[in-house]
Amino acid sequence: MSCSESGDYKMEHAVAVLSSYEENAKWLSKHHEKLKKKFNNEWVAVLDKAIIDHDPNLNKLVKRLREKHPRAYSQIAVEYITTKEIELIL
């Protein structure tokens, strides 16, 4: 494989990873209302448009995700689910 081909492969891989992450993030957003009922005040991790883990402690969740999904870790979308309204100051 030439340097050019290697660079193309790396770029294609990066685009695929970002696309997968984006799809998982969209899935989380789409199902946010339903998730509030089951996972209130928890961090929820999604891979391949499916919940793969959840925990109220983000550090514990991240540690498990890195151990269980080292190759797919960068594709996992994680979001904090809460019924409370969060105010953002912009």
Secondary structure, DSSP 8 states (H G I E B T S, - for coil): --HHHHHHHHHHHHHHHHHHHHHHHHHHHHTHHHHHHHHTTEEEEEETTEEEEEES-HHHHHHHHHHH-TTTGGG-EEEEE-SS------
